[in-house]
């Protein structure tokens, strides 16, 4: 089974853990929140890449033909006509 750290990443895991420890501090179960002293590792920043014009056209055509967008091409949905 994959751990929560692998699924959410270190910062999301830190937020959850810090919140739990903060609640314990509010309930006076802890003298301090140890998560306040944690310094998260720097996340590598990746340069964003844009789609090429052809990739964008292909993606839009594919999305417009999908059944989630029945009226995207200006066509009435059969279910709407009967109501």
mmCIF file of the N, C-alpha and C atoms, coordinates in Angstrom:
data_MODEL
# 
_entry.id   MODEL 
# 
loop_
_atom_site.group_PDB 
_atom_site.id 
_atom_site.type_symbol 
_atom_site.label_atom_id 
_atom_site.label_alt_id 
_atom_site.label_comp_id 
_atom_site.label_asym_id 
_atom_site.label_entity_id 
_atom_site.label_seq_id 
_atom_site.pdbx_PDB_ins_code 
_atom_site.Cartn_x 
_atom_site.Cartn_y 
_atom_site.Cartn_z 
_atom_site.occupancy 
_atom_site.B_iso_or_equiv 
_atom_site.pdbx_formal_charge 
_atom_site.auth_seq_id 
_atom_site.auth_comp_id 
_atom_site.auth_asym_id 
_atom_site.auth_atom_id 
_atom_site.pdbx_PDB_model_num 
ATOM 1   N N  . UNK A 1 1  ? 0.835   -1.177 0.000   1.00 0.00 ? 1  UNK A N  1 
ATOM 2   C CA . UNK A 1 1  ? 0.000   0.000  0.000   1.00 0.00 ? 1  UNK A CA 1 
ATOM 3   C C  . UNK A 1 1  ? 0.881   1.242  0.000   1.00 0.00 ? 1  UNK A C  1 
ATOM 4   N N  . UNK A 1 2  ? 0.498   2.241  -0.800  1.00 0.00 ? 2  UNK A N  1 
ATOM 5   C CA . UNK A 1 2  ? 1.287   3.457  -0.910  1.00 0.00 ? 2  UNK A CA 1 
ATOM 6   C C  . UNK A 1 2  ? 0.990   4.365  0.276   1.00 0.00 ? 2  UNK A C  1 
ATOM 7   N N  . UNK A 1 3  ? 2.025   5.003  0.811   1.00 0.00 ? 3  UNK A N  1 
ATOM 8   C CA . UNK A 1 3  ? 1.826   5.859  1.978   1.00 0.00 ? 3  UNK A CA 1 
ATOM 9   C C  . UNK A 1 3  ? 1.213   7.196  1.584   1.00 0.00 ? 3  UNK A C  1 
ATOM 10  N N  . UNK A 1 4  ? 0.683   7.885  2.570   1.00 0.00 ? 4  UNK A N  1 
ATOM 11  C CA . UNK A 1 4  ? 0.088   9.204  2.344   1.00 0.00 ? 4  UNK A CA 1 
ATOM 12  C C  . UNK A 1 4  ? 1.141   10.177 1.859   1.00 0.00 ? 4  UNK A C  1 
ATOM 13  N N  . UNK A 1 5  ? 2.372   10.045 2.354   1.00 0.00 ? 5  UNK A N  1 
ATOM 14  C CA . UNK A 1 5  ? 3.446   10.933 1.943   1.00 0.00 ? 5  UNK A CA 1 
ATOM 15  C C  . UNK A 1 5  ? 3.679   10.838 0.445   1.00 0.00 ? 5  UNK A C  1 
ATOM 16  N N  . UNK A 1 6  ? 3.635   9.629  -0.103  1.00 0.00 ? 6  UNK A N  1 
ATOM 17  C CA . UNK A 1 6  ? 3.860   9.453  -1.535  1.00 0.00 ? 6  UNK A CA 1 
ATOM 18  C C  . UNK A 1 6  ? 2.719   10.052 -2.352  1.00 0.00 ? 6  UNK A C  1 
ATOM 19  N N  . UNK A 1 7  ? 1.499   9.942  -1.846  1.00 0.00 ? 7  UNK A N  1 
ATOM 20  C CA . UNK A 1 7  ? 0.354   10.437 -2.601  1.00 0.00 ? 7  UNK A CA 1 
ATOM 21  C C  . UNK A 1 7  ? 0.205   11.946 -2.529  1.00 0.00 ? 7  UNK A C  1 
ATOM 22  N N  . UNK A 1 8  ? 0.429   12.530 -1.356  1.00 0.00 ? 8  UNK A N  1 
ATOM 23  C CA . UNK A 1 8  ? 0.166   13.947 -1.168  1.00 0.00 ? 8  UNK A CA 1 
ATOM 24  C C  . UNK A 1 8  ? 1.405   14.815 -1.283  1.00 0.00 ? 8  UNK A C  1 
ATOM 25  N N  . UNK A 1 9  ? 2.541   14.272 -1.008  1.00 0.00 ? 9  UNK A N  1 
ATOM 26  C CA . UNK A 1 9  ? 3.764   15.061 -1.028  1.00 0.00 ? 9  UNK A CA 1 
ATOM 27  C C  . UNK A 1 9  ? 4.081   15.583 0.353   1.00 0.00 ? 9  UNK A C  1 
ATOM 28  N N  . UNK A 1 10 ? 5.304   16.029 0.553   1.00 0.00 ? 10 UNK A N  1 
ATOM 29  C CA . UNK A 1 10 ? 5.730   16.433 1.890   1.00 0.00 ? 10 UNK A CA 1 
ATOM 30  C C  . UNK A 1 10 ? 4.980   17.641 2.437   1.00 0.00 ? 10 UNK A C  1 
ATOM 31  N N  . UNK A 1 11 ? 4.647   18.634 1.627   1.00 0.00 ? 11 UNK A N  1 
ATOM 32  C CA . UNK A 1 11 ? 3.991   19.818 2.175   1.00 0.00 ? 11 UNK A CA 1 
ATOM 33  C C  . UNK A 1 11 ? 2.558   19.516 2.602   1.00 0.00 ? 11 UNK A C  1 
ATOM 34  N N  . UNK A 1 12 ? 1.824   18.713 1.843   1.00 0.00 ? 12 UNK A N  1 
ATOM 35  C CA . UNK A 1 12 ? 0.454   18.363 2.220   1.00 0.00 ? 12 UNK A CA 1 
ATOM 36  C C  . UNK A 1 12 ? 0.459   17.509 3.483   1.00 0.00 ? 12 UNK A C  1 
ATOM 37  N N  . UNK A 1 13 ? 1.403   16.597 3.584   1.00 0.00 ? 13 UNK A N  1 
ATOM 38  C CA . UNK A 1 13 ? 1.518   15.761 4.774   1.00 0.00 ? 13 UNK A CA 1 
ATOM 39  C C  . UNK A 1 13 ? 1.857   16.631 5.983   1.00 0.00 ? 13 UNK A C  1 
ATOM 40  N N  . UNK A 1 14 ? 2.740   17.608 5.787   1.00 0.00 ? 14 UNK A N  1 
ATOM 41  C CA . UNK A 1 14 ? 3.110   18.519 6.873   1.00 0.00 ? 14 UNK A CA 1 
ATOM 42  C C  . UNK A 1 14 ? 1.897   19.321 7.333   1.00 0.00 ? 14 UNK A C  1 
ATOM 43  N N  . UNK A 1 15 ? 1.049   19.761 6.420   1.00 0.00 ? 15 UNK A N  1 
ATOM 44  C CA . UNK A 1 15 ? -0.140  20.534 6.777   1.00 0.00 ? 15 UNK A CA 1 
ATOM 45  C C  . UNK A 1 15 ? -1.075  19.700 7.651   1.00 0.00 ? 15 UNK A C  1 
ATOM 46  N N  . UNK A 1 16 ? -1.300  18.456 7.257   1.00 0.00 ? 16 UNK A N  1 
ATOM 47  C CA . UNK A 1 16 ? -2.188  17.575 8.029   1.00 0.00 ? 16 UNK A CA 1 
ATOM 48  C C  . UNK A 1 16 ? -1.598  17.304 9.409   1.00 0.00 ? 16 UNK A C  1 
ATOM 49  N N  . UNK A 1 17 ? -0.324  16.954 9.453   1.00 0.00 ? 17 UNK A N  1 
ATOM 50  C CA . UNK A 1 17 ? 0.328   16.652 10.721  1.00 0.00 ? 17 UNK A CA 1 
ATOM 51  C C  . UNK A 1 17 ? 0.379   17.890 11.615  1.00 0.00 ? 17 UNK A C  1 
ATOM 52  N N  . UNK A 1 18 ? 0.712   19.031 11.032  1.00 0.00 ? 18 UNK A N  1 
ATOM 53  C CA . UNK A 1 18 ? 0.782   20.272 11.805  1.00 0.00 ? 18 UNK A CA 1 
ATOM 54  C C  . UNK A 1 18 ? -0.583  20.620 12.387  1.00 0.00 ? 18 UNK A C  1 
ATOM 55  N N  . UNK A 1 19 ? -1.644  20.425 11.613  1.00 0.00 ? 19 UNK A N  1 
ATOM 56  C CA . UNK A 1 19 ? -3.000  20.702 12.102  1.00 0.00 ? 19 UNK A CA 1 
ATOM 57  C C  . UNK A 1 19 ? -3.365  19.802 13.278  1.00 0.00 ? 19 UNK A C  1 
ATOM 58  N N  . UNK A 1 20 ? -3.018  18.527 13.173  1.00 0.00 ? 20 UNK A N  1 
ATOM 59  C CA . UNK A 1 20 ? -3.311  17.586 14.265  1.00 0.00 ? 20 UNK A CA 1 
ATOM 60  C C  . UNK A 1 20 ? -2.535  17.966 15.524  1.00 0.00 ? 20 UNK A C  1 
ATOM 61  N N  . UNK A 1 21 ? -1.274  18.312 15.357  1.00 0.00 ? 21 UNK A N  1 
ATOM 62  C CA . UNK A 1 21 ? -0.461  18.698 16.505  1.00 0.00 ? 21 UNK A CA 1 
ATOM 63  C C  . UNK A 1 21 ? -0.922  20.031 17.091  1.00 0.00 ? 21 UNK A C  1 
ATOM 64  N N  . UNK A 1 22 ? -1.378  20.934 16.241  1.00 0.00 ? 22 UNK A N  1 
ATOM 65  C CA . UNK A 1 22 ? -1.900  22.212 16.721  1.00 0.00 ? 22 UNK A CA 1 
ATOM 66  C C  . UNK A 1 22 ? -3.155  21.997 17.568  1.00 0.00 ? 22 UNK A C  1 
ATOM 67  N N  . UNK A 1 23 ? -4.008  21.087 17.130  1.00 0.00 ? 23 UNK A N  1 
ATOM 68  C CA . UNK A 1 23 ? -5.207  20.766 17.914  1.00 0.00 ? 23 UNK A CA 1 
ATOM 69  C C  . UNK A 1 23 ? -4.819  20.175 19.269  1.00 0.00 ? 23 UNK A C  1 
ATOM 70  N N  . UNK A 1 24 ? -3.826  19.308 19.281  1.00 0.00 ? 24 UNK A N  1 
ATOM 71  C CA . UNK A 1 24 ? -3.344  18.739 20.546  1.00 0.00 ? 24 UNK A CA 1 
ATOM 72  C C  . UNK A 1 24 ? -2.799  19.847 21.442  1.00 0.00 ? 24 UNK A C  1 
ATOM 73  N N  . UNK A 1 25 ? -2.136  20.843 20.880  1.00 0.00 ? 25 UNK A N  1 
ATOM 74  C CA . UNK A 1 25 ? -1.629  21.967 21.656  1.00 0.00 ? 25 UNK A CA 1 
ATOM 75  C C  . UNK A 1 25 ? -2.789  22.775 22.243  1.00 0.00 ? 25 UNK A C  1 
ATOM 76  N N  . UNK A 1 26 ? -3.842  23.018 21.421  1.00 0.00 ? 26 UNK A N  1 
ATOM 77  C CA . UNK A 1 26 ? -5.020  23.743 21.916  1.00 0.00 ? 26 UNK A CA 1 
ATOM 78  C C  . UNK A 1 26 ? -5.692  22.992 23.070  1.00 0.00 ? 26 UNK A C  1 
ATOM 79  N N  . UNK A 1 27 ? -5.699  21.680 23.001  1.00 0.00 ? 27 UNK A N  1 
ATOM 80  C CA . UNK A 1 27 ? -6.287  20.861 24.059  1.00 0.00 ? 27 UNK A CA 1 
ATOM 81  C C  . UNK A 1 27 ? -5.340  20.713 25.247  1.00 0.00 ? 27 UNK A C  1 
ATOM 82  N N  . UNK A 1 28 ? -4.175  21.361 25.151  1.00 0.00 ? 28 UNK A N  1 
ATOM 83  C CA . UNK A 1 28 ? -3.157  21.354 26.207  1.00 0.00 ? 28 UNK A CA 1 
ATOM 84  C C  . UNK A 1 28 ? -2.582  19.958 26.454  1.00 0.00 ? 28 UNK A C  1 
ATOM 85  N N  . UNK A 1 29 ? -2.536  19.185 25.379  1.00 0.00 ? 29 UNK A N  1 
ATOM 86  C CA . UNK A 1 29 ? -1.890  17.874 25.463  1.00 0.00 ? 29 UNK A CA 1 
ATOM 87  C C  . UNK A 1 29 ? -0.389  17.995 25.167  1.00 0.00 ? 29 UNK A C  1 
ATOM 88  N N  . UNK A 1 30 ? -0.006  19.101 24.514  1.00 0.00 ? 30 UNK A N  1 
ATOM 89  C CA . UNK A 1 30 ? 1.399   19.383 24.195  1.00 0.00 ? 30 UNK A CA 1 
ATOM 90  C C  . UNK A 1 30 ? 1.754   20.769 24.709  1.00 0.00 ? 30 UNK A C  1 
ATOM 91  N N  . UNK A 1 31 ? 3.015   20.971 25.063  1.00 0.00 ? 31 UNK A N  1 
ATOM 92  C CA . UNK A 1 31 ? 3.474   22.294 25.480  1.00 0.00 ? 31 UNK A CA 1 
ATOM 93  C C  . UNK A 1 31 ? 3.746   23.197 24.286  1.00 0.00 ? 31 UNK A C  1 
ATOM 94  N N  . UNK A 1 32 ? 4.077   22.593 23.172  1.00 0.00 ? 32 UNK A N  1 
ATOM 95  C CA . UNK A 1 32 ? 4.326   23.337 21.933  1.00 0.00 ? 32 UNK A CA 1 
ATOM 96  C C  . UNK A 1 32 ? 4.026   22.426 20.749  1.00 0.00 ? 32 UNK A C  1 
ATOM 97  N N  . UNK A 1 33 ? 3.930   23.024 19.579  1.00 0.00 ? 33 UNK A N  1 
ATOM 98  C CA . UNK A 1 33 ? 3.697   22.248 18.365  1.00 0.00 ? 33 UNK A CA 1 
ATOM 99  C C  . UNK A 1 33 ? 5.053   21.963 17.714  1.00 0.00 ? 33 UNK A C  1 
ATOM 100 N N  . UNK A 1 34 ? 5.531   20.721 17.772  1.00 0.00 ? 34 UNK A N  1 
ATOM 101 C CA . UNK A 1 34 ? 6.847   20.417 17.202  1.00 0.00 ? 34 UNK A CA 1 
ATOM 102 C C  . UNK A 1 34 ? 6.908   20.634 15.691  1.00 0.00 ? 34 UNK A C  1 
ATOM 103 N N  . UNK A 1 35 ? 5.773   20.624 15.019  1.00 0.00 ? 35 UNK A N  1 
ATOM 104 C CA . UNK A 1 35 ? 5.774   20.830 13.571  1.00 0.00 ? 35 UNK A CA 1 
ATOM 105 C C  . UNK A 1 35 ? 6.146   22.259 13.202  1.00 0.00 ? 35 UNK A C  1 
ATOM 106 N N  . UNK A 1 36 ? 6.043   23.191 14.165  1.00 0.00 ? 36 UNK A N  1 
ATOM 107 C CA . UNK A 1 36 ? 6.414   24.588 13.887  1.00 0.00 ? 36 UNK A CA 1 
ATOM 108 C C  . UNK A 1 36 ? 7.909   24.735 13.624  1.00 0.00 ? 36 UNK A C  1 
ATOM 109 N N  . UNK A 1 37 ? 8.702   23.776 14.097  1.00 0.00 ? 37 UNK A N  1 
ATOM 110 C CA . UNK A 1 37 ? 10.157  23.857 13.923  1.00 0.00 ? 37 UNK A CA 1 
ATOM 111 C C  . UNK A 1 37 ? 10.655  23.146 12.671  1.00 0.00 ? 37 UNK A C  1 
ATOM 112 N N  . UNK A 1 38 ? 9.761   22.526 11.933  1.00 0.00 ? 38 UNK A N  1 
ATOM 113 C CA . UNK A 1 38 ? 10.147  21.764 10.735  1.00 0.00 ? 38 UNK A CA 1 
ATOM 114 C C  . UNK A 1 38 ? 10.348  22.710 9.559   1.00 0.00 ? 38 UNK A C  1 
ATOM 115 N N  . UNK A 1 39 ? 11.438  22.520 8.858   1.00 0.00 ? 39 UNK A N  1 
ATOM 116 C CA . UNK A 1 39 ? 11.673  23.260 7.627   1.00 0.00 ? 39 UNK A CA 1 
ATOM 117 C C  . UNK A 1 39 ? 11.488  22.272 6.477   1.00 0.00 ? 39 UNK A C  1 
ATOM 118 N N  . UNK A 1 40 ? 10.524  22.557 5.604   1.00 0.00 ? 40 UNK A N  1 
ATOM 119 C CA . UNK A 1 40 ? 10.248  21.652 4.492   1.00 0.00 ? 40 UNK A CA 1 
ATOM 120 C C  . UNK A 1 40 ? 11.347  21.719 3.446   1.00 0.00 ? 40 UNK A C  1 
ATOM 121 N N  . UNK A 1 41 ? 11.625  20.599 2.787   1.00 0.00 ? 41 UNK A N  1 
ATOM 122 C CA . UNK A 1 41 ? 12.615  20.626 1.695   1.00 0.00 ? 41 UNK A CA 1 
ATOM 123 C C  . UNK A 1 41 ? 12.083  21.439 0.524   1.00 0.00 ? 41 UNK A C  1 
ATOM 124 N N  . UNK A 1 42 ? 12.976  22.060 -0.181  1.00 0.00 ? 42 UNK A N  1 
ATOM 125 C CA . UNK A 1 42 ? 12.589  22.830 -1.359  1.00 0.00 ? 42 UNK A CA 1 
ATOM 126 C C  . UNK A 1 42 ? 12.105  21.890 -2.457  1.00 0.00 ? 42 UNK A C  1 
ATOM 127 N N  . UNK A 1 43 ? 10.995  22.239 -3.059  1.00 0.00 ? 43 UNK A N  1 
ATOM 128 C CA . UNK A 1 43 ? 10.471  21.456 -4.174  1.00 0.00 ? 43 UNK A CA 1 
ATOM 129 C C  . UNK A 1 43 ? 11.112  21.965 -5.466  1.00 0.00 ? 43 UNK A C  1 
ATOM 130 N N  . UNK A 1 44 ? 11.599  21.064 -6.300  1.00 0.00 ? 44 UNK A N  1 
ATOM 131 C CA . UNK A 1 44 ? 12.181  21.523 -7.563  1.00 0.00 ? 44 UNK A CA 1 
ATOM 132 C C  . UNK A 1 44 ? 11.093  22.159 -8.430  1.00 0.00 ? 44 UNK A C  1 
ATOM 133 N N  . UNK A 1 45 ? 11.423  23.273 -9.018  1.00 0.00 ? 45 UNK A N  1 
ATOM 134 C CA . UNK A 1 45 ? 10.466  23.955 -9.886  1.00 0.00 ? 45 UNK A CA 1 
ATOM 135 C C  . UNK A 1 45 ? 10.698  23.514 -11.322 1.00 0.00 ? 45 UNK A C  1 
ATOM 136 N N  . UNK A 1 46 ? 9.626   23.130 -11.952 1.00 0.00 ? 46 UNK A N  1 
ATOM 137 C CA . UNK A 1 46 ? 9.712   22.698 -13.333 1.00 0.00 ? 46 UNK A CA 1 
ATOM 138 C C  . UNK A 1 46 ? 9.162   23.814 -14.220 1.00 0.00 ? 46 UNK A C  1 
ATOM 139 N N  . UNK A 1 47 ? 9.823   24.009 -15.332 1.00 0.00 ? 47 UNK A N  1 
ATOM 140 C CA . UNK A 1 47 ? 9.350   25.022 -16.270 1.00 0.00 ? 47 UNK A CA 1 
ATOM 141 C C  . UNK A 1 47 ? 8.071   24.527 -16.935 1.00 0.00 ? 47 UNK A C  1 
ATOM 142 N N  . UNK A 1 48 ? 7.082   25.406 -16.989 1.00 0.00 ? 48 UNK A N  1 
ATOM 143 C CA . UNK A 1 48 ? 5.816   25.047 -17.598 1.00 0.00 ? 48 UNK A CA 1 
ATOM 144 C C  . UNK A 1 48 ? 5.980   25.000 -19.114 1.00 0.00 ? 48 UNK A C  1 
ATOM 145 N N  . UNK A 1 49 ? 5.409   23.984 -19.711 1.00 0.00 ? 49 UNK A N  1 
ATOM 146 C CA . UNK A 1 49 ? 5.469   23.858 -21.169 1.00 0.00 ? 49 UNK A CA 1 
ATOM 147 C C  . UNK A 1 49 ? 4.070   24.016 -21.725 1.00 0.00 ? 49 UNK A C  1 
ATOM 148 N N  . UNK A 1 50 ? 3.932   24.853 -22.717 1.00 0.00 ? 50 UNK A N  1 
ATOM 149 C CA . UNK A 1 50 ? 2.635   25.068 -23.353 1.00 0.00 ? 50 UNK A CA 1 
ATOM 150 C C  . UNK A 1 50 ? 2.443   24.058 -24.483 1.00 0.00 ? 50 UNK A C  1 
ATOM 151 N N  . UNK A 1 51 ? 1.173   23.779 -24.794 1.00 0.00 ? 51 UNK A N  1 
ATOM 152 C CA . UNK A 1 51 ? 0.876   22.903 -25.932 1.00 0.00 ? 51 UNK A CA 1 
ATOM 153 C C  . UNK A 1 51 ? 1.201   23.620 -27.231 1.00 0.00 ? 51 UNK A C  1 
ATOM 154 N N  . UNK A 1 52 ? 1.563   22.849 -28.233 1.00 0.00 ? 52 UNK A N  1 
ATOM 155 C CA . UNK A 1 52 ? 1.719   23.431 -29.557 1.00 0.00 ? 52 UNK A CA 1 
ATOM 156 C C  . UNK A 1 52 ? 0.322   23.733 -30.093 1.00 0.00 ? 52 UNK A C  1 
ATOM 157 N N  . UNK A 1 53 ? 0.251   24.510 -31.151 1.00 0.00 ? 53 UNK A N  1 
ATOM 158 C CA . UNK A 1 53 ? -1.040  24.850 -31.739 1.00 0.00 ? 53 UNK A CA 1 
ATOM 159 C C  . UNK A 1 53 ? -1.788  23.587 -32.168 1.00 0.00 ? 53 UNK A C  1 
ATOM 160 N N  . UNK A 1 54 ? -1.092  22.648 -32.770 1.00 0.00 ? 54 UNK A N  1 
ATOM 161 C CA . UNK A 1 54 ? -1.718  21.405 -33.211 1.00 0.00 ? 54 UNK A CA 1 
ATOM 162 C C  . UNK A 1 54 ? -2.207  20.578 -32.028 1.00 0.00 ? 54 UNK A C  1 
ATOM 163 N N  . UNK A 1 55 ? -1.435  20.498 -30.954 1.00 0.00 ? 55 UNK A N  1 
ATOM 164 C CA . UNK A 1 55 ? -1.859  19.771 -29.761 1.00 0.00 ? 55 UNK A CA 1 
ATOM 165 C C  . UNK A 1 55 ? -3.099  20.416 -29.140 1.00 0.00 ? 55 UNK A C  1 
ATOM 166 N N  . UNK A 1 56 ? -3.141  21.743 -29.112 1.00 0.00 ? 56 UNK A N  1 
ATOM 167 C CA . UNK A 1 56 ? -4.302  22.452 -28.565 1.00 0.00 ? 56 UNK A CA 1 
ATOM 168 C C  . UNK A 1 56 ? -5.542  22.183 -29.414 1.00 0.00 ? 56 UNK A C  1 
ATOM 169 N N  . UNK A 1 57 ? -5.403  22.222 -30.736 1.00 0.00 ? 57 UNK A N  1 
ATOM 170 C CA . UNK A 1 57 ? -6.542  21.939 -31.621 1.00 0.00 ? 57 UNK A CA 1 
ATOM 171 C C  . UNK A 1 57 ? -7.058  20.518 -31.420 1.00 0.00 ? 57 UNK A C  1 
ATOM 172 N N  . UNK A 1 58 ? -6.145  19.562 -31.350 1.00 0.00 ? 58 UNK A N  1 
ATOM 173 C CA . UNK A 1 58 ? -6.533  18.161 -31.146 1.00 0.00 ? 58 UNK A CA 1 
ATOM 174 C C  . UNK A 1 58 ? -7.250  17.990 -29.820 1.00 0.00 ? 58 UNK A C  1 
ATOM 175 N N  . UNK A 1 59 ? -6.742  18.620 -28.780 1.00 0.00 ? 59 UNK A N  1 
ATOM 176 C CA . UNK A 1 59 ? -7.356  18.521 -27.457 1.00 0.00 ? 59 UNK A CA 1 
ATOM 177 C C  . UNK A 1 59 ? -8.755  19.132 -27.455 1.00 0.00 ? 59 UNK A C  1 
ATOM 178 N N  . UNK A 1 60 ? -8.910  20.293 -28.076 1.00 0.00 ? 60 UNK A N  1 
ATOM 179 C CA . UNK A 1 60 ? -10.223 20.937 -28.133 1.00 0.00 ? 60 UNK A CA 1 
ATOM 180 C C  . UNK A 1 60 ? -11.218 20.112 -28.932 1.00 0.00 ? 60 UNK A C  1 
ATOM 181 N N  . UNK A 1 61 ? -10.783 19.594 -30.082 1.00 0.00 ? 61 UNK A N  1 
ATOM 182 C CA . UNK A 1 61 ? -11.685 18.768 -30.892 1.00 0.00 ? 61 UNK A CA 1 
ATOM 183 C C  . UNK A 1 61 ? -12.127 17.539 -30.115 1.00 0.00 ? 61 UNK A C  1 
ATOM 184 N N  . UNK A 1 62 ? -11.199 16.916 -29.424 1.00 0.00 ? 62 UNK A N  1 
ATOM 185 C CA . UNK A 1 62 ? -11.506 15.728 -28.642 1.00 0.00 ? 62 UNK A CA 1 
ATOM 186 C C  . UNK A 1 62 ? -12.477 16.067 -27.516 1.00 0.00 ? 62 UNK A C  1 
ATOM 187 N N  . UNK A 1 63 ? -12.281 17.181 -26.853 1.00 0.00 ? 63 UNK A N  1 
ATOM 188 C CA . UNK A 1 63 ? -13.161 17.585 -25.763 1.00 0.00 ? 63 UNK A CA 1 
ATOM 189 C C  . UNK A 1 63 ? -14.553 17.954 -26.235 1.00 0.00 ? 63 UNK A C  1 
ATOM 190 N N  . UNK A 1 64 ? -14.646 18.619 -27.375 1.00 0.00 ? 64 UNK A N  1 
ATOM 191 C CA . UNK A 1 64 ? -15.955 19.037 -27.877 1.00 0.00 ? 64 UNK A CA 1 
ATOM 192 C C  . UNK A 1 64 ? -16.803 17.857 -28.327 1.00 0.00 ? 64 UNK A C  1 
ATOM 193 N N  . UNK A 1 65 ? -16.162 16.795 -28.756 1.00 0.00 ? 65 UNK A N  1 
ATOM 194 C CA . UNK A 1 65 ? -16.924 15.645 -29.227 1.00 0.00 ? 65 UNK A CA 1 
ATOM 195 C C  . UNK A 1 65 ? -17.312 14.699 -28.090 1.00 0.00 ? 65 UNK A C  1 
ATOM 196 N N  . UNK A 1 66 ? -16.881 14.995 -26.897 1.00 0.00 ? 66 UNK A N  1 
ATOM 197 C CA . UNK A 1 66 ? -17.162 14.128 -25.756 1.00 0.00 ? 66 UNK A CA 1 
ATOM 198 C C  . UNK A 1 66 ? -18.590 14.350 -25.264 1.00 0.00 ? 66 UNK A C  1 
ATOM 199 N N  . UNK A 1 67 ? -19.210 13.320 -24.739 1.00 0.00 ? 67 UNK A N  1 
ATOM 200 C CA . UNK A 1 67 ? -20.609 13.386 -24.323 1.00 0.00 ? 67 UNK A CA 1 
ATOM 201 C C  . UNK A 1 67 ? -20.845 14.285 -23.111 1.00 0.00 ? 67 UNK A C  1 
ATOM 202 N N  . UNK A 1 68 ? -19.789 14.677 -22.419 1.00 0.00 ? 68 UNK A N  1 
ATOM 203 C CA . UNK A 1 68 ? -19.956 15.586 -21.289 1.00 0.00 ? 68 UNK A CA 1 
ATOM 204 C C  . UNK A 1 68 ? -20.428 16.954 -21.773 1.00 0.00 ? 68 UNK A C  1 
ATOM 205 N N  . UNK A 1 69 ? -20.097 17.296 -23.003 1.00 0.00 ? 69 UNK A N  1 
ATOM 206 C CA . UNK A 1 69 ? -20.447 18.594 -23.573 1.00 0.00 ? 69 UNK A CA 1 
ATOM 207 C C  . UNK A 1 69 ? -21.433 18.403 -24.729 1.00 0.00 ? 69 UNK A C  1 
ATOM 208 N N  . UNK A 1 70 ? -22.665 17.958 -24.458 1.00 0.00 ? 70 UNK A N  1 
ATOM 209 C CA . UNK A 1 70 ? -23.580 17.653 -25.555 1.00 0.00 ? 70 UNK A CA 1 
ATOM 210 C C  . UNK A 1 70 ? -23.975 18.882 -26.371 1.00 0.00 ? 70 UNK A C  1 
ATOM 211 N N  . UNK A 1 71 ? -23.978 20.052 -25.782 1.00 0.00 ? 71 UNK A N  1 
ATOM 212 C CA . UNK A 1 71 ? -24.417 21.254 -26.493 1.00 0.00 ? 71 UNK A CA 1 
ATOM 213 C C  . UNK A 1 71 ? -23.251 22.129 -26.947 1.00 0.00 ? 71 UNK A C  1 
ATOM 214 N N  . UNK A 1 72 ? -22.045 21.621 -26.891 1.00 0.00 ? 72 UNK A N  1 
ATOM 215 C CA . UNK A 1 72 ? -20.871 22.425 -27.198 1.00 0.00 ? 72 UNK A CA 1 
ATOM 216 C C  . UNK A 1 72 ? -20.830 22.862 -28.658 1.00 0.00 ? 72 UNK A C  1 
ATOM 217 N N  . UNK A 1 73 ? -21.439 22.087 -29.534 1.00 0.00 ? 73 UNK A N  1 
ATOM 218 C CA . UNK A 1 73 ? -21.409 22.436 -30.950 1.00 0.00 ? 73 UNK A CA 1 
ATOM 219 C C  . UNK A 1 73 ? -22.710 23.111 -31.378 1.00 0.00 ? 73 UNK A C  1 
ATOM 220 N N  . UNK A 1 74 ? -23.503 23.549 -30.424 1.00 0.00 ? 74 UNK A N  1 
ATOM 221 C CA . UNK A 1 74 ? -24.743 24.231 -30.747 1.00 0.00 ? 74 UNK A CA 1 
ATOM 222 C C  . UNK A 1 74 ? -25.893 23.276 -31.030 1.00 0.00 ? 74 UNK A C  1 
ATOM 223 N N  . UNK A 1 75 ? -25.743 21.992 -30.774 1.00 0.00 ? 75 UNK A N  1 
ATOM 224 C CA . UNK A 1 75 ? -26.793 21.008 -31.016 1.00 0.00 ? 75 UNK A CA 1 
ATOM 225 C C  . UNK A 1 75 ? -27.615 20.845 -29.747 1.00 0.00 ? 75 UNK A C  1 
ATOM 226 N N  . UNK A 1 76 ? -28.910 20.762 -29.905 1.00 0.00 ? 76 UNK A N  1 
ATOM 227 C CA . UNK A 1 76 ? -29.782 20.544 -28.741 1.00 0.00 ? 76 UNK A CA 1 
ATOM 228 C C  . UNK A 1 76 ? -29.639 19.110 -28.269 1.00 0.00 ? 76 UNK A C  1 
ATOM 229 N N  . UNK A 1 77 ? -29.626 18.924 -26.981 1.00 0.00 ? 77 UNK A N  1 
ATOM 230 C CA . UNK A 1 77 ? -29.570 17.594 -26.397 1.00 0.00 ? 77 UNK A CA 1 
ATOM 231 C C  . UNK A 1 77 ? -30.967 16.972 -26.474 1.00 0.00 ? 77 UNK A C  1 
ATOM 232 N N  . UNK A 1 78 ? -31.051 15.708 -26.850 1.00 0.00 ? 78 UNK A N  1 
ATOM 233 C CA . UNK A 1 78 ? -32.339 15.021 -26.986 1.00 0.00 ? 78 UNK A CA 1 
ATOM 234 C C  . UNK A 1 78 ? -33.123 15.026 -25.673 1.00 0.00 ? 78 UNK A C  1 
ATOM 235 N N  . UNK A 1 79 ? -32.399 14.913 -24.561 1.00 0.00 ? 79 UNK A N  1 
ATOM 236 C CA . UNK A 1 79 ? -33.079 14.887 -23.258 1.00 0.00 ? 79 UNK A CA 1 
ATOM 237 C C  . UNK A 1 79 ? -33.729 16.236 -22.958 1.00 0.00 ? 79 UNK A C  1 
ATOM 238 N N  . UNK A 1 80 ? -33.103 17.343 -23.380 1.00 0.00 ? 80 UNK A N  1 
ATOM 239 C CA . UNK A 1 80 ? -33.658 18.667 -23.123 1.00 0.00 ? 80 UNK A CA 1 
ATOM 240 C C  . UNK A 1 80 ? -34.925 18.900 -23.948 1.00 0.00 ? 80 UNK A C  1 
ATOM 241 N N  . UNK A 1 81 ? -35.001 18.342 -25.135 1.00 0.00 ? 81 UNK A N  1 
ATOM 242 C CA . UNK A 1 81 ? -36.136 18.558 -26.025 1.00 0.00 ? 81 UNK A CA 1 
ATOM 243 C C  . UNK A 1 81 ? -37.404 17.920 -25.487 1.00 0.00 ? 81 UNK A C  1 
ATOM 244 N N  . UNK A 1 82 ? -37.285 16.816 -24.747 1.00 0.00 ? 82 UNK A N  1 
ATOM 245 C CA . UNK A 1 82 ? -38.453 16.114 -24.249 1.00 0.00 ? 82 UNK A CA 1 
ATOM 246 C C  . UNK A 1 82 ? -39.008 16.721 -22.979 1.00 0.00 ? 82 UNK A C  1 
ATOM 247 N N  . UNK A 1 83 ? -38.249 17.593 -22.313 1.00 0.00 ? 83 UNK A N  1 
ATOM 248 C CA . UNK A 1 83 ? -38.698 18.168 -21.035 1.00 0.00 ? 83 UNK A CA 1 
ATOM 249 C C  . UNK A 1 83 ? -39.525 19.400 -21.231 1.00 0.00 ? 83 UNK A C  1 
# 
